[in-house]
Amino acid sequence: MMMQRLALTLFLSVMRVLFCVMPLSGCATFTALNADSPLYESVFIYSGTRLDWAAINQNEITLKKFKVEPPRFPRLDLPLSFTLDTMLLPASIYAEFFH
C-alpha cells in the first residue's frame, strides 16, 4: 500500500514537471498546421509527428518542407504531438483531400 502511494506521488510529480516544461518546447502540431505556406504545399496528416521525427533525425530536407522551426525538445514533444495528431486525424484527412 505504501509503495503504491509512493509510486502515485512520484508519477504525479513527474506529470506536473512535464506539464510545466512542455509549453517551453512548443507544440509541433500547432506550429506545423499554422505554417505560413500555401495550402497546396502544406502537410496536414500527422504534421506534428512528422516535424518532430525530422528534427530528431536531423533531416534537413524534410524540415525545409515544413517552413517552420521544430520544437526545441522534439523527443519530449513527440508523444504529445502523436496524440494530438491522432485526435485531429479526421479533420486532417478532410483538409488534405479537399483543400
A tleap script that builds the chain and sets N, CA, C and O, in Angstrom:
source leaprc.protein.ff14SB
mol = sequence {
  NMET MET MET GLN ARG LEU ALA LEU THR LEU
  PHE LEU SER VAL MET ARG VAL LEU PHE CYS
  VAL MET PRO LEU SER GLY CYS ALA THR PHE
  THR ALA LEU ASN ALA ASP SER PRO LEU TYR
  GLU SER VAL PHE ILE TYR SER GLY THR ARG
  LEU ASP TRP ALA ALA ILE ASN GLN ASN GLU
  ILE THR LEU LYS LYS PHE LYS VAL GLU PRO
  PRO ARG PHE PRO ARG LEU ASP LEU PRO LEU
  SER PHE THR LEU ASP THR MET LEU LEU PRO
  ALA SER ILE TYR ALA GLU PHE PHE CHIE
}
set mol.1.N position { 0.819 -1.186 0.000 }
set mol.1.CA position { 0.000 0.000 0.000 }
set mol.1.C position { 0.867 1.256 0.000 }
set mol.1.O position { 0.583 2.217 -0.715 }
set mol.2.N position { 1.910 1.239 0.796 }
set mol.2.CA position { 2.801 2.389 0.886 }
set mol.2.C position { 3.564 2.586 -0.429 }
set mol.2.O position { 3.795 3.718 -0.854 }
set mol.3.N position { 3.953 1.475 -1.069 }
set mol.3.CA position { 4.681 1.567 -2.350 }
set mol.3.C position { 3.783 2.133 -3.440 }
set mol.3.O position { 4.252 2.894 -4.287 }
set mol.4.N position { 2.506 1.777 -3.436 }
set mol.4.CA position { 1.578 2.302 -4.434 }
set mol.4.C position { 1.370 3.798 -4.253 }
set mol.4.O position { 1.285 4.547 -5.227 }
set mol.5.N position { 1.289 4.217 -3.017 }
set mol.5.CA position { 1.119 5.649 -2.738 }
set mol.5.C position { 2.373 6.422 -3.153 }
set mol.5.O position { 2.274 7.521 -3.698 }
set mol.6.N position { 3.543 5.852 -2.898 }
set mol.6.CA position { 4.795 6.487 -3.291 }
set mol.6.C position { 4.909 6.557 -4.818 }
set mol.6.O position { 5.349 7.568 -5.366 }
set mol.7.N position { 4.514 5.491 -5.489 }
set mol.7.CA position { 4.553 5.473 -6.955 }
set mol.7.C position { 3.591 6.492 -7.541 }
set mol.7.O position { 3.921 7.167 -8.517 }
set mol.8.N position { 2.415 6.611 -6.963 }
set mol.8.CA position { 1.441 7.592 -7.434 }
set mol.8.C position { 1.950 9.015 -7.216 }
set mol.8.O position { 1.792 9.871 -8.087 }
set mol.9.N position { 2.547 9.268 -6.080 }
set mol.9.CA position { 3.107 10.593 -5.801 }
set mol.9.C position { 4.218 10.931 -6.771 }
set mol.9.O position { 4.289 12.054 -7.269 }
set mol.10.N position { 5.082 9.976 -7.044 }
set mol.10.CA position { 6.172 10.190 -7.994 }
set mol.10.C position { 5.619 10.437 -9.397 }
set mol.10.O position { 6.090 11.331 -10.099 }
set mol.11.N position { 4.639 9.662 -9.801 }
set mol.11.CA position { 4.021 9.842 -11.119 }
set mol.11.C position { 3.403 11.228 -11.253 }
set mol.11.O position { 3.597 11.901 -12.266 }
set mol.12.N position { 2.665 11.653 -10.243 }
set mol.12.CA position { 2.036 12.968 -10.293 }
set mol.12.C position { 3.078 14.087 -10.311 }
set mol.12.O position { 2.872 15.108 -10.966 }
set mol.13.N position { 4.169 13.910 -9.617 }
set mol.13.CA position { 5.233 14.911 -9.629 }
set mol.13.C position { 5.866 15.020 -11.010 }
set mol.13.O position { 6.129 16.122 -11.493 }
set mol.14.N position { 6.109 13.891 -11.638 }
set mol.14.CA position { 6.676 13.893 -12.986 }
set mol.14.C position { 5.710 14.529 -13.971 }
set mol.14.O position { 6.129 15.292 -14.842 }
set mol.15.N position { 4.423 14.229 -13.846 }
set mol.15.CA position { 3.426 14.811 -14.738 }
set mol.15.C position { 3.333 16.322 -14.567 }
set mol.15.O position { 3.143 17.039 -15.549 }
set mol.16.N position { 3.462 16.815 -13.348 }
set mol.16.CA position { 3.449 18.263 -13.119 }
set mol.16.C position { 4.640 18.933 -13.792 }
set mol.16.O position { 4.497 19.985 -14.414 }
set mol.17.N position { 5.808 18.325 -13.665 }
set mol.17.CA position { 7.003 18.883 -14.294 }
set mol.17.C position { 6.846 18.881 -15.810 }
set mol.17.O position { 7.158 19.879 -16.461 }
set mol.18.N position { 6.370 17.783 -16.382 }
set mol.18.CA position { 6.163 17.724 -17.829 }
set mol.18.C position { 5.132 18.744 -18.287 }
set mol.18.O position { 5.287 19.362 -19.341 }
set mol.19.N position { 4.086 18.919 -17.501 }
set mol.19.CA position { 3.047 19.883 -17.846 }
set mol.19.C position { 3.612 21.304 -17.873 }
set mol.19.O position { 3.193 22.129 -18.685 }
set mol.20.N position { 4.555 21.580 -16.991 }
set mol.20.CA position { 5.167 22.917 -16.945 }
set mol.20.C position { 6.239 23.094 -18.018 }
set mol.20.O position { 6.429 24.207 -18.510 }
set mol.21.N position { 6.939 22.034 -18.390 }
set mol.21.CA position { 8.044 22.130 -19.346 }
set mol.21.C position { 7.557 22.095 -20.793 }
set mol.21.O position { 8.187 22.704 -21.657 }
set mol.22.N position { 6.470 21.409 -21.078 }
set mol.22.CA position { 6.020 21.239 -22.457 }
set mol.22.C position { 5.774 22.551 -23.198 }
set mol.22.O position { 6.161 22.650 -24.363 }
set mol.23.N position { 5.160 23.553 -22.597 }
set mol.23.CA position { 4.971 24.789 -23.361 }
set mol.23.C position { 6.279 25.451 -23.758 }
set mol.23.O position { 6.305 26.229 -24.712 }
set mol.24.N position { 7.351 25.165 -23.058 }
set mol.24.CA position { 8.632 25.765 -23.406 }
set mol.24.C position { 9.186 25.218 -24.707 }
set mol.24.O position { 9.921 25.910 -25.411 }
set mol.25.N position { 8.842 23.988 -25.028 }
set mol.25.CA position { 9.387 23.378 -26.243 }
set mol.25.C position { 8.559 23.706 -27.475 }
set mol.25.O position { 9.058 23.579 -28.594 }
set mol.26.N position { 7.320 24.120 -27.308 }
set mol.26.CA position { 6.454 24.383 -28.451 }
set mol.26.C position { 5.786 23.100 -28.906 }
set mol.26.O position { 6.343 22.012 -28.757 }
set mol.27.N position { 4.626 23.229 -29.446 }
set mol.27.CA position { 3.901 22.059 -29.926 }
set mol.27.C position { 4.078 21.960 -31.429 }
set mol.27.O position { 3.693 22.871 -32.162 }
set mol.28.N position { 4.646 20.880 -31.887 }
set mol.28.CA position { 4.934 20.722 -33.311 }
set mol.28.C position { 3.665 20.672 -34.142 }
set mol.28.O position { 3.655 21.144 -35.278 }
set mol.29.N position { 2.602 20.112 -33.601 }
set mol.29.CA position { 1.353 20.030 -34.360 }
set mol.29.C position { 0.814 21.421 -34.648 }
set mol.29.O position { 0.441 21.720 -35.783 }
set mol.30.N position { 0.769 22.269 -33.636 }
set mol.30.CA position { 0.245 23.616 -33.844 }
set mol.30.C position { 1.152 24.443 -34.748 }
set mol.30.O position { 0.665 25.174 -35.609 }
set mol.31.N position { 2.459 24.335 -34.563 }
set mol.31.CA position { 3.355 25.128 -35.411 }
set mol.31.C position { 3.320 24.654 -36.853 }
set mol.31.O position { 3.406 25.473 -37.768 }
set mol.32.N position { 3.197 23.356 -37.081 }
set mol.32.CA position { 3.155 22.847 -38.454 }
set mol.32.C position { 1.845 23.213 -39.145 }
set mol.32.O position { 1.839 23.546 -40.330 }
set mol.33.N position { 0.739 23.153 -38.410 }
set mol.33.CA position { -0.548 23.481 -39.022 }
set mol.33.C position { -0.731 24.988 -39.219 }
set mol.33.O position { -1.510 25.411 -40.073 }
set mol.34.N position { -0.025 25.786 -38.443 }
set mol.34.CA position { -0.115 27.240 -38.572 }
set mol.34.C position { 0.994 27.827 -39.424 }
set mol.34.O position { 1.222 29.036 -39.392 }
set mol.35.N position { 1.680 26.997 -40.178 }
set mol.35.CA position { 2.780 27.481 -41.013 }
set mol.35.C position { 2.253 28.440 -42.072 }
set mol.35.O position { 1.147 28.283 -42.591 }
set mol.36.N position { 3.067 29.422 -42.372 }
set mol.36.CA position { 2.695 30.419 -43.380 }
set mol.36.C position { 3.156 29.920 -44.750 }
set mol.36.O position { 4.164 30.379 -45.289 }
set mol.37.N position { 2.403 28.981 -45.293 }
set mol.37.CA position { 2.728 28.429 -46.608 }
set mol.37.C position { 1.420 28.193 -47.363 }
set mol.37.O position { 0.365 28.041 -46.748 }
set mol.38.N position { 1.488 28.161 -48.688 }
set mol.38.CA position { 0.267 27.903 -49.460 }
set mol.38.C position { -0.333 26.534 -49.121 }
set mol.38.O position { 0.384 25.612 -48.733 }
set mol.39.N position { -1.636 26.415 -49.268 }
set mol.39.CA position { -2.312 25.168 -48.904 }
set mol.39.C position { -1.813 23.976 -49.697 }
set mol.39.O position { -1.733 22.868 -49.165 }
set mol.40.N position { -1.474 24.187 -50.967 }
set mol.40.CA position { -1.026 23.049 -51.771 }
set mol.40.C position { 0.350 22.550 -51.350 }
set mol.40.O position { 0.748 21.454 -51.743 }
set mol.41.N position { 1.088 23.332 -50.557 }
set mol.41.CA position { 2.397 22.899 -50.062 }
set mol.41.C position { 2.343 22.408 -48.620 }
set mol.41.O position { 3.335 21.890 -48.108 }
set mol.42.N position { 1.205 22.562 -47.964 }
set mol.42.CA position { 1.094 22.215 -46.546 }
set mol.42.C position { 0.990 20.719 -46.337 }
set mol.42.O position { 0.436 19.991 -47.160 }
set mol.43.N position { 1.536 20.281 -45.220 }
set mol.43.CA position { 1.423 18.892 -44.791 }
set mol.43.C position { 0.408 18.872 -43.657 }
set mol.43.O position { 0.590 19.565 -42.655 }
set mol.44.N position { -0.655 18.091 -43.797 }
set mol.44.CA position { -1.710 18.066 -42.788 }
set mol.44.C position { -1.699 16.801 -41.947 }
set mol.44.O position { -1.782 16.878 -40.722 }
set mol.45.N position { -1.597 15.643 -42.575 }
set mol.45.CA position { -1.749 14.371 -41.870 }
set mol.45.C position { -0.499 14.079 -41.052 }
set mol.45.O position { 0.597 13.947 -41.597 }
set mol.46.N position { -0.675 13.978 -39.734 }
set mol.46.CA position { 0.411 13.738 -38.777 }
set mol.46.C position { 1.549 14.732 -38.970 }
set mol.46.O position { 2.718 14.347 -38.972 }
set mol.47.N position { 1.216 15.996 -39.132 }
set mol.47.CA position { 2.222 17.019 -39.399 }
set mol.47.C position { 3.160 17.233 -38.209 }
set mol.47.O position { 4.370 17.354 -38.399 }
set mol.48.N position { 2.631 17.280 -37.006 }
set mol.48.CA position { 3.483 17.475 -35.835 }
set mol.48.C position { 4.407 16.302 -35.591 }
set mol.48.O position { 5.572 16.481 -35.234 }
set mol.49.N position { 3.887 15.104 -35.782 }
set mol.49.CA position { 4.712 13.907 -35.606 }
set mol.49.C position { 5.814 13.866 -36.650 }
set mol.49.O position { 6.954 13.522 -36.338 }
set mol.50.N position { 5.485 14.211 -37.879 }
set mol.50.CA position { 6.499 14.238 -38.944 }
set mol.50.C position { 7.570 15.284 -38.652 }
set mol.50.O position { 8.758 15.042 -38.866 }
set mol.51.N position { 7.143 16.446 -38.163 }
set mol.51.CA position { 8.103 17.507 -37.849 }
set mol.51.C position { 9.025 17.087 -36.715 }
set mol.51.O position { 10.235 17.301 -36.789 }
set mol.52.N position { 8.467 16.494 -35.670 }
set mol.52.CA position { 9.300 16.002 -34.568 }
set mol.52.C position { 10.269 14.929 -35.041 }
set mol.52.O position { 11.446 14.949 -34.682 }
set mol.53.N position { 9.778 13.994 -35.845 }
set mol.53.CA position { 10.621 12.906 -36.319 }
set mol.53.C position { 11.759 13.436 -37.201 }
set mol.53.O position { 12.888 12.952 -37.116 }
set mol.54.N position { 11.465 14.412 -38.031 }
set mol.54.CA position { 12.500 15.013 -38.874 }
set mol.54.C position { 13.533 15.745 -38.020 }
set mol.54.O position { 14.725 15.717 -38.324 }
set mol.55.N position { 13.077 16.397 -36.957 }
set mol.55.CA position { 14.009 17.098 -36.066 }
set mol.55.C position { 14.879 16.113 -35.298 }
set mol.55.O position { 16.070 16.360 -35.108 }
set mol.56.N position { 14.305 15.011 -34.858 }
set mol.56.CA position { 15.085 14.005 -34.133 }
set mol.56.C position { 16.153 13.403 -35.043 }
set mol.56.O position { 17.294 13.213 -34.623 }
set mol.57.N position { 15.781 13.104 -36.293 }
set mol.57.CA position { 16.726 12.509 -37.246 }
set mol.57.C position { 17.581 13.531 -37.979 }
set mol.57.O position { 18.418 13.160 -38.801 }
set mol.58.N position { 17.381 14.819 -37.689 }
set mol.58.CA position { 18.110 15.921 -38.319 }
set mol.58.C position { 18.024 15.854 -39.840 }
set mol.58.O position { 19.024 16.014 -40.540 }
set mol.59.N position { 16.825 15.617 -40.333 }
set mol.59.CA position { 16.559 15.528 -41.766 }
set mol.59.C position { 16.253 16.931 -42.284 }
set mol.59.O position { 15.117 17.399 -42.204 }
set mol.60.N position { 17.272 17.590 -42.811 }
set mol.60.CA position { 17.130 18.986 -43.233 }
set mol.60.C position { 16.146 19.157 -44.392 }
set mol.60.O position { 15.451 20.171 -44.459 }
set mol.61.N position { 16.078 18.205 -45.288 }
set mol.61.CA position { 15.182 18.303 -46.441 }
set mol.61.C position { 13.726 18.323 -45.983 }
set mol.61.O position { 12.936 19.144 -46.448 }
set mol.62.N position { 13.378 17.424 -45.077 }
set mol.62.CA position { 12.014 17.383 -44.570 }
set mol.62.C position { 11.707 18.620 -43.725 }
set mol.62.O position { 10.595 19.146 -43.782 }
set mol.63.N position { 12.675 19.084 -42.949 }
set mol.63.CA position { 12.457 20.280 -42.135 }
set mol.63.C position { 12.200 21.505 -43.005 }
set mol.63.O position { 11.404 22.366 -42.631 }
set mol.64.N position { 12.854 21.597 -44.149 }
set mol.64.CA position { 12.623 22.721 -45.053 }
set mol.64.C position { 11.232 22.679 -45.656 }
set mol.64.O position { 10.665 23.724 -45.975 }
set mol.65.N position { 10.676 21.489 -45.816 }
set mol.65.CA position { 9.328 21.355 -46.370 }
set mol.65.C position { 8.280 21.991 -45.462 }
set mol.65.O position { 7.285 22.529 -45.946 }
set mol.66.N position { 8.498 21.931 -44.153 }
set mol.66.CA position { 7.525 22.477 -43.211 }
set mol.66.C position { 7.578 23.998 -43.112 }
set mol.66.O position { 6.564 24.628 -42.809 }
set mol.67.N position { 8.717 24.587 -43.357 }
set mol.67.CA position { 8.899 26.044 -43.316 }
set mol.67.C position { 8.604 26.627 -41.937 }
set mol.67.O position { 8.176 27.776 -41.830 }
set mol.68.N position { 8.827 25.852 -40.893 }
set mol.68.CA position { 8.714 26.326 -39.511 }
set mol.68.C position { 9.868 25.727 -38.714 }
set mol.68.O position { 10.464 24.725 -39.109 }
set mol.69.N position { 10.163 26.352 -37.602 }
set mol.69.CA position { 11.191 25.824 -36.716 }
set mol.69.C position { 10.616 24.653 -35.916 }
set mol.69.O position { 9.490 24.741 -35.426 }
set mol.70.N position { 11.353 23.583 -35.779 }
set mol.70.CA position { 10.871 22.469 -34.947 }
set mol.70.C position { 10.964 22.837 -33.473 }
set mol.70.O position { 11.652 23.794 -33.119 }
set mol.71.N position { 10.290 22.100 -32.620 }
set mol.71.CA position { 10.380 22.366 -31.180 }
set mol.71.C position { 11.811 22.159 -30.685 }
set mol.71.O position { 12.597 21.431 -31.291 }
set mol.72.N position { 12.124 22.809 -29.581 }
set mol.72.CA position { 13.474 22.675 -29.030 }
set mol.72.C position { 13.725 21.281 -28.468 }
set mol.72.O position { 14.862 20.808 -28.475 }
set mol.73.N position { 12.689 20.626 -27.986 }
set mol.73.CA position { 12.824 19.290 -27.405 }
set mol.73.C position { 11.904 18.329 -28.153 }
set mol.73.O position { 10.855 17.960 -27.625 }
set mol.74.N position { 12.266 17.918 -29.359 }
set mol.74.CA position { 11.343 17.088 -30.152 }
set mol.74.C position { 11.074 15.721 -29.550 }
set mol.74.O position { 9.984 15.179 -29.736 }
set mol.75.N position { 12.027 15.150 -28.839 }
set mol.75.CA position { 11.788 13.831 -28.221 }
set mol.75.C position { 10.737 13.930 -27.123 }
set mol.75.O position { 9.969 12.992 -26.910 }
set mol.76.N position { 10.701 15.044 -26.439 }
set mol.76.CA position { 9.712 15.256 -25.396 }
set mol.76.C position { 8.350 15.568 -26.003 }
set mol.76.O position { 7.319 15.195 -25.444 }
set mol.77.N position { 8.343 16.249 -27.140 }
set mol.77.CA position { 7.106 16.661 -27.784 }
set mol.77.C position { 6.473 15.550 -28.622 }
set mol.77.O position { 5.271 15.589 -28.882 }
set mol.78.N position { 7.255 14.572 -29.043 }
set mol.78.CA position { 6.770 13.541 -29.959 }
set mol.78.C position { 5.530 12.790 -29.464 }
set mol.78.O position { 4.572 12.676 -30.229 }
set mol.79.N position { 5.489 12.274 -28.238 }
set mol.79.CA position { 4.284 11.545 -27.818 }
set mol.79.C position { 3.038 12.435 -27.765 }
set mol.79.O position { 1.940 11.988 -28.095 }
set mol.80.N position { 3.208 13.676 -27.355 }
set mol.80.CA position { 2.050 14.567 -27.282 }
set mol.80.C position { 1.595 14.985 -28.675 }
set mol.80.O position { 0.395 15.096 -28.923 }
set mol.81.N position { 2.526 15.216 -29.578 }
set mol.81.CA position { 2.148 15.552 -30.950 }
set mol.81.C position { 1.464 14.371 -31.625 }
set mol.81.O position { 0.507 14.552 -32.378 }
set mol.82.N position { 1.952 13.165 -31.357 }
set mol.82.CA position { 1.320 11.977 -31.924 }
set mol.82.C position { -0.120 11.850 -31.429 }
set mol.82.O position { -1.020 11.527 -32.204 }
set mol.83.N position { -0.332 12.104 -30.140 }
set mol.83.CA position { -1.684 12.033 -29.579 }
set mol.83.C position { -2.587 13.090 -30.198 }
set mol.83.O position { -3.713 12.791 -30.593 }
set mol.84.N position { -2.098 14.327 -30.286 }
set mol.84.CA position { -2.907 15.396 -30.855 }
set mol.84.C position { -3.154 15.168 -32.345 }
set mol.84.O position { -4.258 15.413 -32.831 }
set mol.85.N position { -2.139 14.701 -33.075 }
set mol.85.CA position { -2.323 14.401 -34.494 }
set mol.85.C position { -3.352 13.297 -34.701 }
set mol.85.O position { -4.126 13.341 -35.658 }
set mol.86.N position { -3.365 12.318 -33.820 }
set mol.86.CA position { -4.344 11.237 -33.920 }
set mol.86.C position { -5.751 11.762 -33.655 }
set mol.86.O position { -6.702 11.354 -34.320 }
set mol.87.N position { -5.884 12.661 -32.689 }
set mol.87.CA position { -7.195 13.236 -32.406 }
set mol.87.C position { -7.676 14.117 -33.562 }
set mol.87.O position { -8.878 14.204 -33.813 }
set mol.88.N position { -6.755 14.766 -34.260 }
set mol.88.CA position { -7.106 15.643 -35.373 }
set mol.88.C position { -7.111 14.928 -36.721 }
set mol.88.O position { -7.299 15.574 -37.752 }
set mol.89.N position { -6.913 13.628 -36.739 }
set mol.89.CA position { -6.797 12.884 -37.985 }
set mol.89.C position { -8.011 13.029 -38.909 }
set mol.89.O position { -7.811 13.250 -40.103 }
set mol.90.N position { -9.244 12.920 -38.434 }
set mol.90.CA position { -10.368 13.088 -39.375 }
set mol.90.C position { -10.372 14.467 -40.048 }
set mol.90.O position { -10.620 14.569 -41.250 }
set mol.91.N position { -10.100 15.511 -39.286 }
set mol.91.CA position { -10.051 16.857 -39.874 }
set mol.91.C position { -8.852 17.001 -40.804 }
set mol.91.O position { -8.936 17.692 -41.820 }
set mol.92.N position { -7.747 16.361 -40.468 }
set mol.92.CA position { -6.549 16.430 -41.320 }
set mol.92.C position { -6.777 15.737 -42.656 }
set mol.92.O position { -6.355 16.233 -43.701 }
set mol.93.N position { -7.441 14.597 -42.617 }
set mol.93.CA position { -7.739 13.888 -43.870 }
set mol.93.C position { -8.656 14.727 -44.740 }
set mol.93.O position { -8.449 14.826 -45.950 }
set mol.94.N position { -9.666 15.330 -44.136 }
set mol.94.CA position { -10.571 16.192 -44.876 }
set mol.94.C position { -9.808 17.368 -45.497 }
set mol.94.O position { -10.007 17.697 -46.667 }
set mol.95.N position { -8.948 17.986 -44.714 }
set mol.95.CA position { -8.177 19.136 -45.220 }
set mol.95.C position { -7.214 18.717 -46.319 }
set mol.95.O position { -7.008 19.459 -47.279 }
set mol.96.N position { -6.626 17.540 -46.188 }
set mol.96.CA position { -5.670 17.064 -47.203 }
set mol.96.C position { -6.353 16.822 -48.552 }
set mol.96.O position { -5.794 17.149 -49.599 }
set mol.97.N position { -7.542 16.257 -48.529 }
set mol.97.CA position { -8.209 15.906 -49.766 }
set mol.97.C position { -9.032 17.059 -50.370 }
set mol.97.O position { -9.180 17.138 -51.590 }
set mol.98.N position { -9.555 17.932 -49.539 }
set mol.98.CA position { -10.478 18.944 -50.037 }
set mol.98.C position { -9.999 20.374 -49.873 }
set mol.98.O position { -10.821 21.290 -49.859 }
set mol.99.N position { -8.711 20.595 -49.748 }
set mol.99.CA position { -8.233 21.969 -49.607 }
set mol.99.C position { -8.148 22.574 -50.949 }
set mol.99.O position { -7.765 23.737 -51.079 }
savepdb mol mol.pdb
quit
